[in-house]
Amino acid sequence: MKQYVYKYFGVFLLCLFCFATQGFAQESYLLKELRIPQVLQENPGAVVPYDAHISFPALGKVHMGANSPLSWGEMFYISDNWLKRKGKNNMIRFWLQDDIINLGFRENGREKNYFSIITTLKVDANVVFQKDLLALLIDGNTSPQNEKLSFVKNNFISVNSYFELGVGYNREVNENISFGLNVKYLLGILNAHTKKADLSLTTGENYHELVLDQNIQGKFACGHDLYYIIDVLQDASIKNPLKHLIQKTSLRDFKNHGFSVDVGGRYRINDMFEVNASVLDIGFIKWTSNPYQLNIDNKPFTFEGYNPEGDVLDNSNKDYFSKIKEYFKGLSDSLLNNFNTEVEESASYTKWLNTKVNIWASVYASPKDRLSLSFRGLFINNILIPSGSVSYTRNCGKWFDVVIGNTFKPNSVFNPGLGMNFTLNVFQLYAAVDYTNTLPYIDKVKNLNLIFGINFVAPIEKKKIKSSYPY
């Protein structure tokens, strides 16, 4: 039985490495400019222009996105030109967030206090790989003798999924200053990450000879025992393994508990200038449900390289895709058979969340028009990923907002976005393409961030509280 665990865990690891898209830390840049209750998730200290709100169940905020150094088209027509533009470290990311319950209310008689409750499902994943991996795929085995090609470094995989139940407090001290705090209990669903990783190739004496060296250490925890998951995957009578696992799952299977906090504030300097700052997801989860330790010790593996012009990546051949599939299937099978893999039960472990730091400033051209410039620092496995945005927002009375902007990402400086908010009496609908690196050409998409939601709101009576926020 254990040999199957080793093999399939290796398959899981290899699939993540080759195909996963990174996430782990939901992000938005234009959403904070709209008059919606979900702004408190970006800055707990923002002003909420409502007496109360409640989101449509499971549709209060649906947020999904992905980043990749390669567009869909580049995966099939790769060249030296775009390889020159890639950085040493390349990240693939994916994230999904769904607000199950989101409600809030202003304290009666003390209108400056706003309380909120939120229950959210979050899924994040990320893969980090080195430029040498892309170079090998493009150039083939053209490196000089004894040159080392590094593919991955420490913390190259991180997968995280959890529920959070949070309560928030927001206070407007006066029309210029407000602050807030969200405190959240976390229930972990799935975690997989590598603490140590080194996967590299060295060219041998023979021009077509490549020697693979690997040393990987990781952790895995889930509500289901790993051996049970493998049994389900191997059982041919189970037509839908994922559905079967979900049906066999209950909250009692998850003993992974954690806590996190968000803090934020707003300061209106004068009629023209305002600054906001927040720090999100300061916290951790202790993974106790079925924790496992993965170790892949070094066992040098020698195989032949290939010529991309006349071999695997020659896309002029009608059998292009079948050749790719056949080549890499043979290569992956050979690698898995040569991995010295050990999977064993381990003690519980603690994993910190990916913390985000947001700072932005706004200039009001008029009470309903403003320009904003923001900076975001995302920490993933102790690696800082900087990004930022510039945007213009127009508030059209009480019923409509529109924001346009551009987000600056490490792999692309041009990522335009558009967001809108419609509020008709108590009904509110909002949606945003928060950013994308291309609008008309699907095959060029490598950055995409989509958000939409439905709320029911009670607009605040202006006589109750004087606020600098336009409404």
PyMOL commands that set and color helices and strands:
alter all, ss='L'
color gray80, all
select helices_A, chain A and resi 2-19+31-33+37-41+80-83+131-139+226-234+241-247+251-253+320-338+442-444
alter helices_A, ss='H'
color red, helices_A
select strands_A, chain A and resi 50-55+62-67+89-106+113-130+148-152+157-172+177-203+209-222+257-268+273-287+292-297+301-304+340-345+349-352+356-366+369-380+383-396+400-408+416-424+427-436+447-459
alter strands_A, ss='S'
color yellow, strands_A
deselect
rebuild
show_as cartoon
